[in-house]
Amino acid sequence: MPSARIDASQPCLTVLITIQVDDERREAFLEDIRRAVDEVVAPLPGFISASFHRRTDAPGCLNYAQWESQEAYQGFTQNAAVAERVWGIFARHDAHASIGSYEVLGTHLPPGQD
Amino acid sequence: MPSARIDASQPCLTVLITIQVDDERREAFLEDIRRAVDEVVAPLPGFISASFHRRTDAPGCLNYAQWESQEAYQGFTQNAAVAERVWGIFARHDAHASIGSYEVLGTHLPPGQD
């Protein structure tokens, strides 16, 4: 099972995409967007990972994505064919994204595990 | 260097805390809140990890936290002494949190790595 690692010693750009989508459209949206990530986003240079989450206390979902650098992320956002595929899926399911860029400062673990 | 793993095969409750805090107060807030996490949150039963991020495209920061279960997370939120310590730090730095609960659906990696 693939997994992502949040690790401050491996600098990367974290991009958090908070997605508003109606509950009854969420599964179909997620199926489409996850296929698109596999087909056109994951092969791009500098892509590290995309972890999809389902919100459990409200409608909506989340993508915690990691890119090697700001430049790699811009290569994605400025790729017209990829953007058309991705944003077309958002439009088709009436989904809306809020996007923020972050850097990891550090991870806290239970005592004795760090 | 401690790191967190986002892994759909290890079910957990993901809690995303998006934090609004003025730029000039951010470092002091983070120092206080990260010390509190080490001292009073990380030792709680069912705590898995807390990963702090600094937002790079706007003010604010983020905590991507993982708990073993909803019950473990409630053990934290209903612990009056811990809540007083944590929310006291938010109040002291005029910081505000938006909190959402999530479950991990899966992670996408570059072709050949999954």
gemmi code that builds the backbone of each chain (N, CA, C; Angstrom):
import gemmi

chains = {
    "A": [
        ("MET", (0.861, -1.203, 0.000), (0.000, 0.000, 0.000), (0.890, 1.243, 0.000)),
        ("PRO", (0.766, 2.115, -1.006), (1.633, 3.301, -1.037), (1.349, 4.215, 0.158)),
        ("SER", (2.393, 4.854, 0.647), (2.209, 5.807, 1.732), (3.117, 7.004, 1.510)),
        ("ALA", (2.741, 8.133, 2.124), (3.528, 9.360, 2.043), (4.183, 9.598, 3.390)),
        ("ARG", (5.315, 10.286, 3.386), (6.025, 10.567, 4.619), (6.103, 12.086, 4.805)),
        ("ILE", (5.739, 12.555, 5.980), (5.884, 13.977, 6.325), (7.177, 14.098, 7.116)),
        ("ASP", (8.160, 14.748, 6.536), (9.512, 14.660, 7.073), (10.211, 15.991, 6.838)),
        ("ALA", (10.472, 16.730, 7.930), (11.074, 18.059, 7.792), (12.516, 17.996, 7.296)),
        ("SER", (13.152, 16.821, 7.388), (14.543, 16.723, 6.940), (14.636, 16.508, 5.431)),
        ("GLN", (13.496, 16.282, 4.772), (13.462, 16.142, 3.310), (12.650, 17.310, 2.764)),
        ("PRO", (13.282, 18.473, 2.566), (12.513, 19.665, 2.216), (11.671, 19.444, 0.950)),
        ("CYS", (10.437, 19.885, 1.022), (9.557, 19.820, -0.134), (8.501, 20.898, 0.024)),
        ("LEU", (7.753, 21.139, -1.041), (6.618, 22.047, -0.982), (5.371, 21.214, -0.726)),
        ("THR", (4.686, 21.520, 0.373), (3.408, 20.872, 0.652), (2.293, 21.757, 0.106)),
        ("VAL", (1.391, 21.166, -0.654), (0.237, 21.908, -1.168), (-1.019, 21.243, -0.627)),
        ("LEU", (-1.806, 22.028, 0.104), (-3.025, 21.498, 0.698), (-4.210, 21.980, -0.121)),
        ("ILE", (-4.948, 21.030, -0.687), (-6.119, 21.379, -1.495), (-7.357, 20.926, -0.726)),
        ("THR", (-8.061, 21.892, -0.149), (-9.308, 21.621, 0.560), (-10.436, 21.724, -0.454)),
        ("ILE", (-11.252, 20.674, -0.548), (-12.220, 20.574, -1.647), (-13.642, 20.564, -1.098)),
        ("GLN", (-14.441, 21.497, -1.573), (-15.864, 21.526, -1.248), (-16.620, 20.803, -2.352)),
        ("VAL", (-17.332, 19.770, -2.005), (-18.122, 19.036, -2.998), (-19.314, 18.419, -2.273)),
        ("ASP", (-20.460, 18.431, -2.923), (-21.660, 17.874, -2.288), (-21.445, 16.399, -1.949)),
        ("ASP", (-22.053, 15.981, -0.830), (-21.909, 14.595, -0.380), (-22.286, 13.589, -1.465)),
        ("GLU", (-23.369, 13.857, -2.178), (-23.829, 12.866, -3.155), (-22.952, 12.831, -4.404)),
        ("ARG", (-22.086, 13.813, -4.568), (-21.182, 13.823, -5.723), (-19.759, 13.421, -5.345)),
        ("ARG", (-19.521, 13.264, -4.045), (-18.139, 13.116, -3.592), (-17.456, 11.865, -4.145)),
        ("GLU", (-18.114, 10.726, -4.093), (-17.440, 9.490, -4.528), (-17.105, 9.539, -6.011)),
        ("ALA", (-18.025, 10.039, -6.827), (-17.770, 10.124, -8.273), (-16.650, 11.126, -8.556)),
        ("PHE", (-16.664, 12.254, -7.845), (-15.586, 13.233, -8.000), (-14.244, 12.599, -7.649)),
        ("LEU", (-14.193, 11.913, -6.506), (-12.926, 11.324, -6.060), (-12.429, 10.272, -7.048)),
        ("GLU", (-13.341, 9.483, -7.596), (-12.918, 8.469, -8.563), (-12.277, 9.138, -9.784)),
        ("ASP", (-12.927, 10.199, -10.283), (-12.403, 10.884, -11.468), (-11.073, 11.586, -11.173)),
        ("ILE", (-11.010, 12.283, -10.050), (-9.811, 13.089, -9.791), (-8.624, 12.176, -9.466)),
        ("ARG", (-8.881, 11.065, -8.789), (-7.770, 10.172, -8.450), (-7.240, 9.477, -9.706)),
        ("ARG", (-8.120, 9.171, -10.667), (-7.639, 8.594, -11.919), (-6.795, 9.626, -12.680)),
        ("ALA", (-7.255, 10.880, -12.675), (-6.505, 11.928, -13.370), (-5.131, 12.145, -12.728)),
        ("VAL", (-5.076, 12.098, -11.402), (-3.772, 12.245, -10.727), (-2.830, 11.129, -11.173)),
        ("ASP", (-3.323, 9.903, -11.186), (-2.470, 8.793, -11.634), (-2.017, 8.977, -13.082)),
        ("GLU", (-2.918, 9.433, -13.929), (-2.632, 9.438, -15.373), (-1.824, 10.645, -15.825)),
        ("VAL", (-2.103, 11.833, -15.239), (-1.447, 13.029, -15.795), (-0.662, 13.866, -14.792)),
        ("VAL", (-0.892, 13.676, -13.486), (-0.165, 14.496, -12.503), (1.042, 13.735, -11.945)),
        ("ALA", (0.837, 12.498, -11.504), (1.924, 11.729, -10.881), (3.146, 11.561, -11.790)),
        ("PRO", (2.978, 11.499, -13.133), (4.172, 11.362, -13.982), (4.971, 12.657, -14.151)),
        ("LEU", (4.467, 13.800, -13.672), (5.170, 15.072, -13.904), (6.471, 15.129, -13.098)),
        ("PRO", (7.489, 15.842, -13.627), (8.759, 15.976, -12.906), (8.566, 16.655, -11.559)),
        ("GLY", (9.166, 16.109, -10.519), (9.121, 16.740, -9.205), (7.906, 16.398, -8.374)),
        ("PHE", (6.993, 15.579, -8.909), (5.847, 15.124, -8.109), (6.332, 14.104, -7.081)),
        ("ILE", (5.935, 14.281, -5.812), (6.314, 13.323, -4.760), (5.123, 12.458, -4.360)),
        ("SER", (3.990, 13.080, -4.009), (2.841, 12.282, -3.561), (1.581, 13.134, -3.529)),
        ("ALA", (0.441, 12.465, -3.581), (-0.872, 13.099, -3.360), (-1.676, 12.140, -2.499)),
        ("SER", (-2.111, 12.604, -1.335), (-2.864, 11.749, -0.405), (-4.280, 12.297, -0.268)),
        ("PHE", (-5.242, 11.513, -0.730), (-6.640, 11.948, -0.675), (-7.282, 11.496, 0.631)),
        ("HIS", (-8.087, 12.409, 1.188), (-8.786, 12.197, 2.444), (-10.262, 12.527, 2.239)),
        ("ARG", (-11.121, 11.808, 2.938), (-12.554, 12.109, 2.988), (-12.834, 12.788, 4.321)),
        ("ARG", (-13.525, 13.939, 4.263), (-13.862, 14.603, 5.522), (-14.953, 13.818, 6.226)),
        ("THR", (-14.815, 13.622, 7.543), (-15.765, 12.779, 8.266), (-16.744, 13.580, 9.124)),
        ("ASP", (-16.487, 14.872, 9.315), (-17.382, 15.673, 10.160), (-18.153, 16.721, 9.365)),
        ("ALA", (-18.080, 16.648, 8.041), (-18.752, 17.607, 7.166), (-18.582, 17.100, 5.737)),
        ("PRO", (-19.299, 17.663, 4.765), (-19.018, 17.294, 3.374), (-17.608, 17.757, 2.993)),
        ("GLY", (-17.107, 17.210, 1.888), (-15.839, 17.690, 1.374), (-14.724, 16.680, 1.496)),
        ("CYS", (-13.586, 17.030, 0.912), (-12.419, 16.163, 0.986), (-11.164, 17.014, 0.888)),
        ("LEU", (-10.034, 16.345, 0.830), (-8.747, 17.017, 1.012), (-7.692, 16.253, 0.236)),
        ("ASN", (-6.796, 17.003, -0.404), (-5.609, 16.380, -0.990), (-4.379, 16.997, -0.340)),
        ("TYR", (-3.576, 16.170, 0.341), (-2.304, 16.620, 0.921), (-1.234, 16.219, -0.083)),
        ("ALA", (-0.740, 17.202, -0.848), (0.183, 16.897, -1.958), (1.578, 17.425, -1.659)),
        ("GLN", (2.582, 16.736, -2.186), (3.980, 17.127, -1.973), (4.695, 17.216, -3.326)),
        ("TRP", (5.432, 18.308, -3.504), (6.242, 18.529, -4.701), (7.678, 18.800, -4.268)),
        ("GLU", (8.619, 18.470, -5.137), (10.032, 18.636, -4.753), (10.403, 20.103, -4.558)),
        ("SER", (9.718, 21.004, -5.263), (10.079, 22.429, -5.208), (8.920, 23.263, -5.724)),
        ("GLN", (9.018, 24.564, -5.489), (8.052, 25.512, -6.046), (8.040, 25.425, -7.576)),
        ("GLU", (9.197, 25.243, -8.169), (9.302, 25.180, -9.631), (8.567, 23.945, -10.161)),
        ("ALA", (8.722, 22.820, -9.468), (8.026, 21.603, -9.904), (6.510, 21.812, -9.834)),
        ("TYR", (6.063, 22.454, -8.750), (4.622, 22.707, -8.610), (4.131, 23.643, -9.716)),
        ("GLN", (4.931, 24.657, -10.038), (4.540, 25.571, -11.124), (4.502, 24.847, -12.467)),
        ("GLY", (5.392, 23.866, -12.647), (5.352, 23.079, -13.871), (4.002, 22.391, -14.031)),
        ("PHE", (3.420, 21.996, -12.905), (2.072, 21.403, -12.918), (1.010, 22.456, -13.202)),
        ("THR", (1.041, 23.556, -12.440), (-0.054, 24.542, -12.585), (-0.017, 25.230, -13.950)),
        ("GLN", (1.172, 25.269, -14.566), (1.277, 25.954, -15.862), (1.174, 24.995, -17.040)),
        ("ASN", (0.901, 23.727, -16.767), (0.730, 22.746, -17.843), (-0.742, 22.784, -18.274)),
        ("ALA", (-1.007, 23.390, -19.416), (-2.392, 23.675, -19.818), (-3.218, 22.396, -19.978)),
        ("ALA", (-2.628, 21.356, -20.553), (-3.397, 20.125, -20.792), (-3.787, 19.478, -19.469)),
        ("VAL", (-2.847, 19.459, -18.514), (-3.122, 18.853, -17.212), (-4.154, 19.698, -16.459)),
        ("ALA", (-3.984, 21.009, -16.473), (-4.917, 21.891, -15.773), (-6.327, 21.732, -16.337)),
        ("GLU", (-6.433, 21.613, -17.646), (-7.749, 21.461, -18.285), (-8.413, 20.168, -17.816)),
        ("ARG", (-7.633, 19.087, -17.740), (-8.177, 17.806, -17.277), (-8.626, 17.906, -15.819)),
        ("VAL", (-7.764, 18.465, -14.969), (-8.063, 18.530, -13.533), (-9.233, 19.470, -13.259)),
        ("TRP", (-9.178, 20.688, -13.774), (-10.234, 21.657, -13.456), (-11.541, 21.313, -14.160)),
        ("GLY", (-11.448, 20.571, -15.276), (-12.661, 20.066, -15.917), (-13.418, 19.122, -15.000)),
        ("ILE", (-12.684, 18.315, -14.247), (-13.328, 17.395, -13.289), (-13.990, 18.181, -12.158)),
        ("PHE", (-13.299, 19.203, -11.656), (-13.919, 20.053, -10.633), (-15.220, 20.658, -11.173)),
        ("ALA", (-15.173, 21.204, -12.369), (-16.355, 21.870, -12.931), (-17.491, 20.870, -13.117)),
        ("ARG", (-17.155, 19.660, -13.602), (-18.193, 18.669, -13.914), (-18.942, 18.240, -12.647)),
        ("HIS", (-18.239, 18.227, -11.505), (-18.881, 17.797, -10.256), (-19.249, 18.984, -9.362)),
        ("ASP", (-19.157, 20.201, -9.893), (-19.446, 21.416, -9.124), (-18.637, 21.429, -7.824)),
        ("ALA", (-17.371, 21.046, -7.923), (-16.457, 21.027, -6.768), (-15.589, 22.288, -6.798)),
        ("HIS", (-15.198, 22.747, -5.605), (-14.420, 23.980, -5.508), (-13.229, 23.767, -4.577)),
        ("ALA", (-12.085, 24.316, -4.954), (-10.850, 24.077, -4.206), (-10.356, 25.349, -3.533)),
        ("SER", (-9.831, 25.196, -2.301), (-9.029, 26.237, -1.662), (-7.621, 25.680, -1.534)),
        ("ILE", (-6.636, 26.432, -2.030), (-5.280, 25.895, -2.148), (-4.322, 26.725, -1.306)),
        ("GLY", (-3.484, 26.064, -0.509), (-2.460, 26.746, 0.269), (-1.132, 26.020, 0.161)),
        ("SER", (-0.035, 26.788, 0.181), (1.311, 26.203, 0.124), (1.951, 26.276, 1.506)),
        ("TYR", (2.658, 25.222, 1.876), (3.222, 25.110, 3.223), (4.607, 24.481, 3.180)),
        ("GLU", (5.391, 24.752, 4.220), (6.615, 23.980, 4.439), (6.506, 23.278, 5.788)),
        ("VAL", (7.042, 22.067, 5.853), (6.993, 21.286, 7.087), (8.047, 21.817, 8.062)),
        ("LEU", (7.630, 22.084, 9.304), (8.562, 22.542, 10.330), (9.080, 21.378, 11.161)),
        ("GLY", (8.219, 20.415, 11.424), (8.653, 19.276, 12.226), (7.468, 18.447, 12.670)),
        ("THR", (7.770, 17.225, 13.045), (6.737, 16.286, 13.491), (6.983, 15.909, 14.946)),
        ("HIS", (5.906, 15.865, 15.714), (5.964, 15.451, 17.120), (5.362, 14.055, 17.227)),
        ("LEU", (6.059, 13.159, 17.904), (5.614, 11.783, 18.101), (5.432, 11.532, 19.600)),
        ("PRO", (4.801, 10.413, 19.962), (4.690, 10.109, 21.394), (6.073, 9.998, 22.040)),
        ("PRO", (6.166, 10.271, 23.348), (7.455, 10.187, 24.050), (8.117, 8.832, 23.800)),
        ("GLY", (9.402, 8.867, 23.521), (10.138, 7.627, 23.293), (10.161, 7.178, 21.851)),
        ("GLN", (9.308, 7.792, 20.997), (9.289, 7.399, 19.581), (10.023, 8.382, 18.684)),
        ("ASP", (10.488, 9.523, 19.241), (11.155, 10.488, 18.348), (12.662, 10.433, 18.497)),
    ],
    "B": [
        ("MET", (15.487, 12.374, 12.760), (14.422, 13.383, 12.593), (13.078, 12.672, 12.553)),
        ("PRO", (12.164, 12.964, 13.493), (10.872, 12.270, 13.490), (10.081, 12.586, 12.224)),
        ("SER", (9.327, 11.597, 11.745), (8.483, 11.828, 10.584), (7.158, 11.101, 10.777)),
        ("ALA", (6.138, 11.586, 10.078), (4.812, 10.977, 10.114), (4.575, 10.264, 8.790)),
        ("ARG", (3.751, 9.223, 8.823), (3.445, 8.474, 7.615), (1.937, 8.579, 7.342)),
        ("ILE", (1.595, 8.938, 6.111), (0.186, 8.955, 5.683), (-0.064, 7.645, 4.962)),
        ("ASP", (-0.867, 6.779, 5.556), (-0.938, 5.390, 5.108), (-2.368, 4.884, 5.296)),
        ("ALA", (-3.057, 4.651, 4.183), (-4.464, 4.236, 4.272), (-4.619, 2.833, 4.854)),
        ("SER", (-3.537, 2.057, 4.873), (-3.650, 0.691, 5.406), (-3.545, 0.666, 6.928)),
        ("GLN", (-3.204, 1.809, 7.531), (-3.155, 1.918, 8.992), (-4.226, 2.908, 9.411)),
        ("PRO", (-5.475, 2.454, 9.561), (-6.573, 3.390, 9.790), (-6.324, 4.279, 11.012)),
        ("CYS", (-6.585, 5.545, 10.845), (-6.464, 6.489, 11.953), (-7.381, 7.659, 11.661)),
        ("LEU", (-7.572, 8.500, 12.671), (-8.319, 9.734, 12.479), (-7.311, 10.846, 12.205)),
        ("THR", (-7.463, 11.494, 11.058), (-6.638, 12.654, 10.735), (-7.397, 13.902, 11.154)),
        ("VAL", (-6.742, 14.777, 11.903), (-7.347, 16.047, 12.298), (-6.486, 17.164, 11.734)),
        ("LEU", (-7.119, 17.991, 10.916), (-6.400, 19.086, 10.285), (-6.772, 20.370, 11.007)),
        ("ILE", (-5.782, 21.033, 11.595), (-6.015, 22.284, 12.298), (-5.351, 23.403, 11.499)),
        ("THR", (-6.191, 24.196, 10.822), (-5.707, 25.338, 10.050), (-5.721, 26.534, 10.989)),
        ("ILE", (-4.577, 27.213, 11.108), (-4.422, 28.227, 12.149), (-4.185, 29.598, 11.527)),
        ("GLN", (-5.041, 30.548, 11.882), (-4.849, 31.941, 11.483), (-4.109, 32.651, 12.600)),
        ("VAL", (-2.969, 33.207, 12.262), (-2.197, 33.959, 13.261), (-1.383, 35.011, 12.512)),
        ("ASP", (-1.271, 36.196, 13.106), (-0.525, 37.262, 12.444), (0.919, 36.838, 12.219)),
        ("ASP", (1.477, 37.306, 11.097), (2.849, 36.951, 10.740), (3.835, 37.255, 11.867)),
        ("GLU", (3.662, 38.413, 12.508), (4.652, 38.817, 13.521), (4.506, 38.028, 14.814)),
        ("ARG", (3.391, 37.293, 14.948), (3.206, 36.485, 16.158), (3.437, 35.004, 15.891)),
        ("ARG", (3.636, 34.654, 14.617), (3.638, 33.241, 14.245), (4.744, 32.445, 14.924)),
        ("GLU", (5.969, 32.955, 14.918), (7.081, 32.157, 15.467), (6.900, 31.922, 16.967)),
        ("ALA", (6.479, 32.957, 17.690), (6.281, 32.796, 19.142), (5.121, 31.837, 19.419)),
        ("PHE", (4.047, 31.956, 18.630), (2.924, 31.020, 18.777), (3.394, 29.587, 18.554)),
        ("LEU", (4.137, 29.376, 17.457), (4.579, 28.018, 17.132), (5.498, 27.451, 18.216)),
        ("GLU", (6.363, 28.290, 18.757), (7.255, 27.811, 19.812), (6.449, 27.350, 21.023)),
        ("ASP", (5.449, 28.156, 21.411), (4.631, 27.803, 22.576), (3.774, 26.564, 22.311)),
        ("ILE", (3.139, 26.508, 21.139), (2.204, 25.415, 20.901), (2.966, 24.096, 20.701)),
        ("ARG", (4.133, 24.167, 20.068), (4.894, 22.933, 19.871), (5.433, 22.407, 21.203)),
        ("ARG", (5.801, 23.296, 22.112), (6.240, 22.836, 23.439), (5.072, 22.177, 24.179)),
        ("ALA", (3.877, 22.788, 24.059), (2.692, 22.223, 24.717), (2.344, 20.851, 24.142)),
        ("VAL", (2.479, 20.703, 22.837), (2.194, 19.395, 22.224), (3.139, 18.349, 22.802)),
        ("ASP", (4.421, 18.680, 22.869), (5.383, 17.721, 23.436), (5.051, 17.391, 24.894)),
        ("GLU", (4.683, 18.411, 25.655), (4.551, 18.218, 27.099), (3.227, 17.600, 27.518)),
        ("VAL", (2.125, 17.988, 26.858), (0.820, 17.532, 27.369), (-0.054, 16.788, 26.358)),
        ("VAL", (0.223, 16.904, 25.047), (-0.624, 16.225, 24.057), (0.002, 14.899, 23.622)),
        ("ALA", (1.277, 14.927, 23.262), (1.932, 13.709, 22.751), (1.884, 12.538, 23.728)),
        ("PRO", (1.898, 12.778, 25.062), (1.820, 11.635, 25.988), (0.421, 11.023, 26.118)),
        ("LEU", (-0.609, 11.643, 25.538), (-1.977, 11.124, 25.720), (-2.159, 9.791, 24.989)),
        ("PRO", (-3.038, 8.915, 25.534), (-3.280, 7.625, 24.887), (-3.855, 7.818, 23.478)),
        ("GLY", (-3.327, 7.071, 22.510), (-3.869, 7.113, 21.159), (-3.326, 8.225, 20.283)),
        ("PHE", (-2.434, 9.060, 20.824), (-1.781, 10.082, 19.994), (-0.784, 9.402, 19.069)),
        ("ILE", (-0.834, 9.739, 17.765), (0.126, 9.170, 16.804), (1.166, 10.209, 16.392)),
        ("SER", (0.724, 11.372, 15.930), (1.684, 12.380, 15.468), (1.001, 13.733, 15.308)),
        ("ALA", (1.822, 14.790, 15.338), (1.379, 16.155, 15.003), (2.482, 16.770, 14.162)),
        ("SER", (2.147, 17.172, 12.938), (3.146, 17.754, 12.032), (2.793, 19.215, 11.783)),
        ("PHE", (3.686, 20.105, 12.229), (3.443, 21.538, 12.074), (4.049, 22.037, 10.766)),
        ("HIS", (3.278, 22.895, 10.105), (3.667, 23.486, 8.829), (3.518, 25.001, 8.929)),
        ("ARG", (4.399, 25.719, 8.232), (4.280, 27.170, 8.094), (3.720, 27.451, 6.696)),
        ("ARG", (2.672, 28.274, 6.630), (2.140, 28.613, 5.304), (3.114, 29.555, 4.589)),
        ("THR", (3.347, 29.313, 3.313), (4.358, 30.092, 2.582), (3.738, 31.106, 1.629)),
        ("ASP", (2.451, 31.001, 1.354), (1.812, 31.930, 0.405), (0.829, 32.878, 1.084)),
        ("ALA", (0.818, 32.878, 2.418), (-0.110, 33.723, 3.182), (0.294, 33.588, 4.646)),
        ("PRO", (-0.239, 34.445, 5.553), (0.012, 34.206, 6.971), (-0.642, 32.889, 7.409)),
        ("GLY", (-0.241, 32.410, 8.571), (-0.911, 31.239, 9.128), (-0.052, 30.000, 9.133)),
        ("CYS", (-0.580, 28.950, 9.731), (0.120, 27.685, 9.793), (-0.892, 26.551, 9.925)),
        ("LEU", (-0.377, 25.354, 10.084), (-1.203, 24.162, 9.942), (-0.631, 23.075, 10.825)),
        ("ASN", (-1.523, 22.317, 11.460), (-1.103, 21.109, 12.160), (-1.847, 19.928, 11.541)),
        ("TYR", (-1.086, 18.991, 10.962), (-1.669, 17.749, 10.428), (-1.460, 16.703, 11.515)),
        ("ALA", (-2.553, 16.378, 12.249), (-2.431, 15.500, 13.416), (-3.115, 14.162, 13.164)),
        ("GLN", (-2.600, 13.125, 13.785), (-3.155, 11.779, 13.632), (-3.415, 11.175, 15.013)),
        ("TRP", (-4.618, 10.608, 15.170), (-5.005, 9.898, 16.386), (-5.435, 8.491, 16.027)),
        ("GLU", (-5.284, 7.573, 16.965), (-5.625, 6.174, 16.661), (-7.111, 5.980, 16.400)),
        ("SER", (-7.955, 6.813, 16.989), (-9.403, 6.636, 16.867), (-10.103, 7.929, 17.260)),
        ("GLN", (-11.387, 7.981, 16.955), (-12.237, 9.099, 17.378), (-12.244, 9.200, 18.909)),
        ("GLU", (-12.246, 8.048, 19.581), (-12.281, 8.038, 21.048), (-10.999, 8.649, 21.618)),
        ("ALA", (-9.863, 8.310, 20.999), (-8.593, 8.872, 21.468), (-8.597, 10.389, 21.295)),
        ("TYR", (-9.111, 10.854, 20.151), (-9.158, 12.298, 19.909), (-10.079, 12.982, 20.927)),
        ("GLN", (-11.214, 12.342, 21.231), (-12.116, 12.912, 22.229), (-11.476, 12.937, 23.611)),
        ("GLY", (-10.631, 11.953, 23.900), (-9.913, 11.965, 25.162), (-9.063, 13.222, 25.302)),
        ("PHE", (-8.526, 13.689, 24.178), (-7.770, 14.947, 24.155), (-8.692, 16.150, 24.314)),
        ("THR", (-9.741, 16.215, 23.472), (-10.581, 17.424, 23.492), (-11.338, 17.567, 24.803)),
        ("GLN", (-11.577, 16.436, 25.489), (-12.346, 16.502, 26.734), (-11.455, 16.560, 27.979)),
        ("ASN", (-10.147, 16.659, 27.761), (-9.219, 16.768, 28.885), (-9.087, 18.252, 29.235)),
        ("ALA", (-9.720, 18.661, 30.325), (-9.836, 20.095, 30.624), (-8.474, 20.760, 30.820)),
        ("ALA", (-7.549, 20.072, 31.501), (-6.245, 20.686, 31.771), (-5.471, 20.901, 30.462)),
        ("VAL", (-5.539, 19.906, 29.578), (-4.825, 20.017, 28.298), (-5.471, 21.104, 27.439)),
        ("ALA", (-6.801, 21.096, 27.379), (-7.496, 22.087, 26.558), (-7.189, 23.502, 27.046)),
        ("GLU", (-7.137, 23.672, 28.368), (-6.846, 24.999, 28.922), (-5.453, 25.462, 28.502)),
        ("ARG", (-4.483, 24.537, 28.555), (-3.112, 24.889, 28.150), (-3.069, 25.256, 26.671)),
        ("VAL", (-3.696, 24.418, 25.825), (-3.632, 24.623, 24.369), (-4.389, 25.888, 23.964)),
        ("TRP", (-5.627, 26.031, 24.409), (-6.427, 27.186, 23.968), (-5.961, 28.469, 24.619)),
        ("GLY", (-5.301, 28.344, 25.790), (-4.680, 29.524, 26.382), (-3.587, 30.090, 25.490)),
        ("ILE", (-2.843, 29.212, 24.831), (-1.794, 29.668, 23.906), (-2.422, 30.351, 22.697)),
        ("PHE", (-3.495, 29.769, 22.164), (-4.199, 30.425, 21.053), (-4.660, 31.826, 21.476)),
        ("ALA", (-5.271, 31.931, 22.647), (-5.796, 33.221, 23.088), (-4.671, 34.236, 23.268)),
        ("ARG", (-3.552, 33.763, 23.855), (-2.452, 34.680, 24.163), (-1.854, 35.289, 22.895)),
        ("HIS", (-1.875, 34.518, 21.789), (-1.277, 35.020, 20.538), (-2.351, 35.472, 19.549)),
        ("ASP", (-3.601, 35.581, 20.010), (-4.720, 35.961, 19.138), (-4.765, 35.077, 17.883)),
        ("ALA", (-4.568, 33.777, 18.086), (-4.604, 32.803, 16.989), (-5.966, 32.109, 16.982)),
        ("HIS", (-6.407, 31.699, 15.792), (-7.726, 31.088, 15.638), (-7.610, 29.828, 14.787)),
        ("ALA", (-8.328, 28.790, 15.201), (-8.212, 27.487, 14.541), (-9.499, 27.112, 13.818)),
        ("SER", (-9.336, 26.510, 12.637), (-10.439, 25.801, 11.967), (-10.062, 24.327, 11.967)),
        ("ILE", (-10.965, 23.480, 12.471), (-10.621, 22.078, 12.699), (-11.517, 21.179, 11.857)),
        ("GLY", (-10.923, 20.228, 11.154), (-11.699, 19.247, 10.397), (-11.159, 17.850, 10.640)),
        ("SER", (-12.069, 16.851, 10.625), (-11.673, 15.454, 10.798), (-11.748, 14.737, 9.451)),
        ("TYR", (-10.771, 13.867, 9.196), (-10.656, 13.210, 7.891), (-10.223, 11.758, 8.067)),
        ("GLU", (-10.538, 10.938, 7.034), (-9.925, 9.619, 6.949), (-9.138, 9.554, 5.640)),
        ("VAL", (-7.993, 8.877, 5.689), (-7.142, 8.743, 4.510), (-7.743, 7.699, 3.571)),
        ("LEU", (-7.897, 8.069, 2.293), (-8.412, 7.127, 1.292), (-7.274, 6.413, 0.574)),
        ("GLY", (-6.202, 7.127, 0.322), (-5.080, 6.501, -0.375), (-4.087, 7.531, -0.844)),
        ("THR", (-2.885, 7.066, -1.116), (-1.795, 7.929, -1.560), (-1.375, 7.538, -2.977)),
        ("HIS", (-1.143, 8.560, -3.787), (-0.658, 8.354, -5.158), (0.805, 8.768, -5.222)),
        ("LEU", (1.630, 7.900, -5.786), (3.060, 8.156, -5.906), (3.427, 8.214, -7.392)),
        ("PRO", (4.637, 8.648, -7.732), (5.039, 8.638, -9.144), (4.997, 7.203, -9.701)),
        ("PRO", (4.795, 7.068, -11.015), (4.739, 5.737, -11.630), (5.976, 4.916, -11.265)),
        ("GLY", (5.748, 3.669, -10.892), (6.859, 2.789, -10.549), (7.214, 2.791, -9.081)),
        ("GLN", (6.680, 3.780, -8.320), (7.002, 3.842, -6.887), (5.881, 3.296, -6.014)),
        ("ASP", (4.736, 2.958, -6.602), (3.639, 2.491, -5.738), (3.484, 0.980, -5.814)),
    ],
}
model = gemmi.Model(1)
for chain_id, residues in chains.items():
    chain = gemmi.Chain(chain_id)
    for i, (resn, *xyz) in enumerate(residues, 1):
        res = gemmi.Residue()
        res.name, res.seqid = resn, gemmi.SeqId(i, " ")
        for name, pos in zip(("N", "CA", "C"), xyz):
            atom = gemmi.Atom()
            atom.name, atom.element = name, gemmi.Element(name[0])
            atom.pos, atom.b_iso = gemmi.Position(*pos), 0.0
            res.add_atom(atom)
        chain.add_residue(res)
    model.add_chain(chain)
structure = gemmi.Structure()
structure.add_model(model)
structure.setup_entities()
